[in-house]
């Protein structure tokens, strides 16, 4: 492990409901954008890792995604693969790139998320195992159970979930490429349609077509590149594979295990984090992560987010680009991209002053998988 890995390039397409471009076109654009951002030649890329998203990774045949992707990019890498970890996949592929580079398996690794879920009907309405016979379908039903459990145990209020949705829109208002830039107020949140109680439409992330990419290379190579390298200070994963059979499955995420390990690896604690890029498929997941990462005590996330604490200008800015709730559904790779831009001081109006430490999380599948990155200048 003699070579230190760093992030040197990021890129993404527009995200939205447009169906006029194929997923191949989207991921090619994102890949070339990240390579150009770093200032390397495409011929230097000798590692390719992908988070293929729901449609390409789970529902779209048996051909490995990295095989199709490598062919369309014209790559013959020394190291390749795909991660099927749901929303944790994007952070996980960046972690895997770090391991591969530091082990000498490749030197310049392209990490890509792409999907086209709005082009396929019912992409996220699949049944949840045997419980589908009782009407248990989709990610929203699963996370509604977690929200109801949090309310039961700690008295969490709908308005506190609303604080997360409102903050996301306020951040997105400062993000030119965000899908949902119009701010919302609490009454609009409370009036939004119920999807699976207690979760409303505005508690749920967007469904988007798009692609995003991150380029990881060696610290030595990065010295000659055009952008300042972003340091990878710590990373870790943890998984809870027993799902509903685990007594605390709806109360405590695997983040409670991998978060302290990643921060500890960096020699940091929650108070050292300047900006948090928390996976926000649903508002309740933000509350759970604030507790599991140690930003507040268990059961106190509801009061913690009140008063704009995670909104622009707040004590702990969460998802300053708008996140999955307002920027666009980018698997989790857009969270990594935003962390890099914040640390490089390139976030424009939404820039967090003097941001030097960013925490990025990925959360996926049936609340089973979690991955954490700690990045620094």
Secondary structure in CASP SS format (residue, H / E / C, confidence):
PFRMAT SS
TARGET T0000
AUTHOR 0000-0000-0000
METHOD secondary structure of the structure
MODEL  1
X C 1.00
X C 1.00
X C 1.00
X C 1.00
X E 1.00
X E 1.00
X E 1.00
X E 1.00
X E 1.00
X E 1.00
X E 1.00
X E 1.00
X C 1.00
X C 1.00
X C 1.00
X E 1.00
X C 1.00
X C 1.00
X C 1.00
X C 1.00
X C 1.00
X C 1.00
X H 1.00
X H 1.00
X H 1.00
X H 1.00
X H 1.00
X H 1.00
X H 1.00
X H 1.00
X H 1.00
X H 1.00
X H 1.00
X H 1.00
X H 1.00
X H 1.00
X H 1.00
X H 1.00
X C 1.00
X C 1.00
X C 1.00
X H 1.00
X H 1.00
X H 1.00
X C 1.00
X C 1.00
X E 1.00
X E 1.00
X E 1.00
X E 1.00
X E 1.00
X C 1.00
X H 1.00
X H 1.00
X H 1.00
X H 1.00
X H 1.00
X H 1.00
X H 1.00
X C 1.00
X C 1.00
X C 1.00
X C 1.00
X C 1.00
X H 1.00
X H 1.00
X H 1.00
X H 1.00
X H 1.00
X H 1.00
X H 1.00
X H 1.00
X H 1.00
X C 1.00
X C 1.00
X C 1.00
X C 1.00
X C 1.00
X E 1.00
X E 1.00
X E 1.00
X E 1.00
X C 1.00
X C 1.00
X C 1.00
X H 1.00
X H 1.00
X H 1.00
X H 1.00
X H 1.00
X H 1.00
X H 1.00
X H 1.00
X H 1.00
X H 1.00
X H 1.00
X H 1.00
X H 1.00
X H 1.00
X H 1.00
X H 1.00
X H 1.00
X C 1.00
X C 1.00
X C 1.00
X C 1.00
X C 1.00
X E 1.00
X E 1.00
X E 1.00
X E 1.00
X E 1.00
X E 1.00
X E 1.00
X E 1.00
X E 1.00
X H 1.00
X H 1.00
X H 1.00
X C 1.00
X C 1.00
X C 1.00
X C 1.00
X C 1.00
X C 1.00
X C 1.00
X E 1.00
X C 1.00
X H 1.00
X H 1.00
X H 1.00
X H 1.00
X H 1.00
X H 1.00
X C 1.00
X C 1.00
X E 1.00
X H 1.00
X H 1.00
X H 1.00
X H 1.00
X H 1.00
X H 1.00
X H 1.00
X H 1.00
X H 1.00
X H 1.00
X H 1.00
X H 1.00
X H 1.00
X H 1.00
X H 1.00
X H 1.00
X H 1.00
X C 1.00
X C 1.00
X C 1.00
X H 1.00
X H 1.00
X H 1.00
X H 1.00
X H 1.00
X H 1.00
X H 1.00
X H 1.00
X H 1.00
X H 1.00
X H 1.00
X H 1.00
X H 1.00
X H 1.00
X H 1.00
X C 1.00
X C 1.00
X C 1.00
X C 1.00
X C 1.00
X C 1.00
X C 1.00
X C 1.00
X C 1.00
X C 1.00
X C 1.00
X C 1.00
X C 1.00
X H 1.00
X H 1.00
X H 1.00
X H 1.00
X H 1.00
X H 1.00
X C 1.00
X C 1.00
X E 1.00
X E 1.00
X E 1.00
X C 1.00
X C 1.00
X E 1.00
X E 1.00
X H 1.00
X H 1.00
X H 1.00
X E 1.00
X C 1.00
X C 1.00
X C 1.00
X C 1.00
X E 1.00
X E 1.00
X E 1.00
X E 1.00
X E 1.00
X E 1.00
X E 1.00
X E 1.00
X E 1.00
X E 1.00
X H 1.00
X H 1.00
X H 1.00
X H 1.00
X C 1.00
X C 1.00
X C 1.00
X C 1.00
X C 1.00
X C 1.00
X C 1.00
X E 1.00
X E 1.00
X E 1.00
X E 1.00
X E 1.00
X E 1.00
X E 1.00
X E 1.00
X E 1.00
X E 1.00
X C 1.00
X C 1.00
X C 1.00
X H 1.00
X H 1.00
X H 1.00
X C 1.00
X C 1.00
X C 1.00
X C 1.00
X C 1.00
X C 1.00
X C 1.00
X C 1.00
X C 1.00
X H 1.00
X H 1.00
X H 1.00
X H 1.00
X H 1.00
X H 1.00
X H 1.00
X H 1.00
X H 1.00
X H 1.00
X H 1.00
X H 1.00
X C 1.00
X C 1.00
X C 1.00
X H 1.00
X H 1.00
X H 1.00
X C 1.00
X C 1.00
X E 1.00
X E 1.00
X E 1.00
X C 1.00
X C 1.00
X C 1.00
X C 1.00
X E 1.00
X H 1.00
X H 1.00
X H 1.00
X H 1.00
X H 1.00
X H 1.00
X H 1.00
X H 1.00
X H 1.00
X H 1.00
X C 1.00
X C 1.00
X C 1.00
X C 1.00
X C 1.00
X C 1.00
X C 1.00
X C 1.00
X H 1.00
X H 1.00
X H 1.00
X H 1.00
X C 1.00
X H 1.00
X H 1.00
X H 1.00
X C 1.00
X C 1.00
X C 1.00
X C 1.00
X C 1.00
X C 1.00
X C 1.00
X C 1.00
X E 1.00
X E 1.00
X C 1.00
X C 1.00
X C 1.00
X C 1.00
X H 1.00
X H 1.00
X H 1.00
X H 1.00
X C 1.00
X C 1.00
X C 1.00
X C 1.00
X C 1.00
X C 1.00
X H 1.00
X H 1.00
X H 1.00
X H 1.00
X H 1.00
X H 1.00
X H 1.00
X H 1.00
X H 1.00
X H 1.00
X H 1.00
X C 1.00
X C 1.00
X C 1.00
X C 1.00
X H 1.00
X H 1.00
X H 1.00
X C 1.00
X C 1.00
X C 1.00
X C 1.00
X C 1.00
X C 1.00
X E 1.00
X E 1.00
X E 1.00
X E 1.00
X E 1.00
X E 1.00
X E 1.00
X E 1.00
X C 1.00
X C 1.00
X C 1.00
X C 1.00
X E 1.00
X E 1.00
X E 1.00
X E 1.00
X E 1.00
X E 1.00
X E 1.00
X E 1.00
X C 1.00
END
